[in-house]
């Protein structure tokens, strides 16, 4: 999905508390908190539809321009979203003030490209182990996702975090040996492999407390 410049209009929220927050939600707004850059946390409200649209267009990781009274007030990153467990509607959000060129860390989703050779040719299964990685870089150049090409992966092969391509100026914070995706045999193939290997040799159990058999006397 193409990335675009994101803007959200905010308004001050002078009153806090459960009843005020519920009233905001009923009027189509989301209570939110804006913090960072050494300033006291600020209680704000955001239009719910505009907020969902921003998230749909990359707002989970992109720099967002916040406007107040029609004028640019801050730039921020979305740091936390709380949803109602039943309706899944957003009930609260936290945003952190950041400057456009500030170095920040964030989590980005991983998207695979291509069909793994082990899947296409040998009937294997692509196992997605880690769906997001943590990276660090300029706030105004954070991509909305990271892509990895899995087409060359064979059975029992994998891609780890150190092999994920990053834009220039970014570095990986997720441990380098973290497995992102791997190609494993299907259940049927695993069963055939185990059958071909044969049963594992079992060691004779030691009986604790048993009297050892004396060694035979030499003749």
C-alpha positions in Angstrom: 0.0 0.0 0.0 1.5 3.4 -1.0 2.7 5.5 1.8 1.4 9.1 2.1 1.9 12.1 4.3 -0.4 11.7 7.4 -2.2 14.4 9.2 -4.5 14.2 12.2 -6.4 17.1 13.7 -6.4 17.1 17.5 -8.2 19.1 20.1 -7.5 19.7 23.8 -9.2 17.5 26.3 -9.4 19.6 29.5 -11.4 17.1 31.4 -10.4 13.5 32.0 -12.1 10.5 33.7 -14.3 7.6 32.6 -17.5 9.5 32.0 -15.8 12.2 29.9 -13.9 9.5 27.9 -17.2 7.6 27.3 -18.9 10.8 26.2 -16.1 11.5 23.7 -16.4 8.0 22.2 -20.2 8.3 21.9 -19.6 11.5 19.9 -17.2 9.7 17.5 -13.9 10.8 19.0 -11.0 8.9 20.7 -9.4 10.1 23.9 -5.7 10.1 23.5 -2.5 11.2 25.3 0.4 13.1 23.7 3.8 13.0 25.5 7.5 13.4 24.9 10.3 16.0 24.4 10.3 16.8 28.1 6.8 18.3 28.2 4.0 17.2 30.5 1.6 14.6 28.9 -1.3 16.4 27.2 -4.8 15.0 27.1 -6.3 15.3 23.6 -9.1 14.0 21.4 -9.0 12.7 17.8 -11.8 12.0 15.4 -12.3 8.2 15.3 -12.8 7.9 11.6 -9.8 10.0 10.8 -7.7 8.0 13.2 -8.7 4.6 11.6 -8.0 6.0 8.2 -4.5 7.1 9.3 -3.8 3.7 10.7 -5.0 2.1 7.4 -2.5 4.1 5.5 0.6 3.4 7.5 -0.1 5.3 10.7 1.1 2.5 12.9 4.7 3.3 12.1 4.7 6.6 10.1 5.4 10.1 11.3 2.1 11.9 11.8 1.6 15.7 11.6 -0.8 16.8 14.3 -2.8 20.0 13.7 -4.5 22.2 16.2 -7.0 24.8 15.0 -5.9 24.1 11.4 -2.2 24.8 12.1 0.6 22.2 12.4 1.3 21.8 16.2 3.5 18.7 16.5 4.8 15.6 14.7 4.4 12.3 16.5 4.5 8.6 16.3 1.7 6.3 17.4 3.0 4.3 20.3 0.0 2.4 21.8 -3.6 1.7 20.8 -6.2 0.2 23.1 -9.2 -1.5 21.6 -12.5 -2.7 23.2 -12.2 -6.5 23.6 -15.7 -7.0 22.1 -16.3 -4.4 19.5 -12.5 -4.0 18.6 -13.1 -0.2 18.3 -10.2 2.0 19.4 -10.9 3.4 22.9 -7.6 5.1 23.6 -4.3 6.0 21.9 -0.8 7.2 23.0 1.3 9.4 20.7 4.9 10.4 21.2 6.3 13.8 20.0 9.3 13.4 17.7 11.0 15.7 15.3 11.2 14.8 11.6 14.9 14.0 11.7 15.0 12.5 15.1 16.4 8.9 15.5 13.6 6.7 16.9 13.0 3.0 17.3 9.9 1.3 16.2 8.5 -2.1 15.3 7.7 -2.9 11.7 5.8 -5.9 10.1 7.6 -8.3 7.9 6.1 -9.2 4.5 7.3 -12.2 2.4 7.8 -11.9 -1.4 7.8 -14.9 -3.7 7.2 -18.6 -3.2 9.8 -20.6 -1.4 11.6 -23.3 -3.5 11.0 -25.8 -0.7 7.3 -25.2 -0.8 6.9 -25.1 -4.6 9.1 -28.0 -5.4 9.1 -30.2 -2.3 5.7 -29.6 -0.7 7.2 -27.9 2.4 5.5 -25.4 4.6 6.6 -21.8 5.2 6.7 -21.2 8.9 6.4 -17.5 9.8 8.2 -17.4 13.2 8.6 -13.6 13.8 6.0 -11.2 12.3 7.6 -7.9 13.5 11.1 -6.7 14.0 12.4 -3.6 15.9 14.5 -1.1 14.0 16.0 2.3 14.6 16.4 5.2 12.2 15.1 8.7 11.1 11.5 9.3 12.1 10.6 10.9 8.7 11.9 7.9 6.7 10.3 4.9 8.5 8.8 2.5 6.0 5.4 1.0 6.7 6.8 -2.5 6.3 9.9 -4.6 5.5 10.0 -7.2 2.7 12.0 -10.4 2.5 12.4 -12.6 -0.6 11.8 -16.2 0.4 11.9 -17.7 -3.1 15.4 -19.3 -2.7 14.6 -21.1 0.6 14.7 -24.9 0.5 13.6 -27.4 3.1 15.2 -26.8 6.6 16.4 -23.4 5.5 15.6 -20.1 7.1 16.0 -16.3 7.1 17.0 -14.6 10.4 16.9 -10.9 11.4 20.4 -10.1 10.3 19.4 -11.0 6.7 16.4 -8.6 6.5 17.2 -5.8 4.1 16.9 -2.3 5.7 16.7 1.1 4.2 19.8 3.3 4.3 20.3 4.9 7.7 18.5 2.2 9.7 19.8 -0.5 11.9 18.2 -3.7 13.3 17.5 -3.8 17.0 16.0 -7.3 17.0 18.8 -9.9 17.9 20.5 -10.9 14.6 20.0 -14.7 15.2 16.2 -14.3 15.6 14.5 -16.6 13.0 12.0 -14.7 10.9 10.8 -17.5 8.5 11.8 -21.1 7.8 10.7 -23.8 5.4 9.9 -27.1 7.1 8.7 -30.4 5.7 5.0 -31.1 5.8 3.7 -33.4 8.5 3.7 -36.3 6.0 7.3 -35.6 5.0 8.4 -35.4 8.6 6.8 -38.7 9.4 8.6 -40.3 6.4 11.9 -38.8 7.6 11.4 -40.1 11.1 10.5 -43.5 9.8 13.6 -43.7 7.6 15.8 -42.7 10.5 14.5 -45.7 12.5 13.8 -45.9 16.2 16.3 -44.2 18.5 18.5 -46.6 20.5 17.3 -46.6 24.1 19.8 -46.8 27.0 19.1 -49.5 29.7 17.7 -47.7 32.7 19.7 -47.6 35.9 17.9 -49.0 38.9 18.6 -46.7 41.8 19.4 -48.5 45.0 19.9 -51.9 43.4 22.8 -54.1 44.6 25.5 -54.2 41.9 26.3 -57.6 40.5 29.7 -58.6 41.7 32.4 -59.2 39.1 33.3 -62.8 38.5 36.5 -63.9 40.2 39.3 -64.7 37.8 39.9 -68.5 37.4 
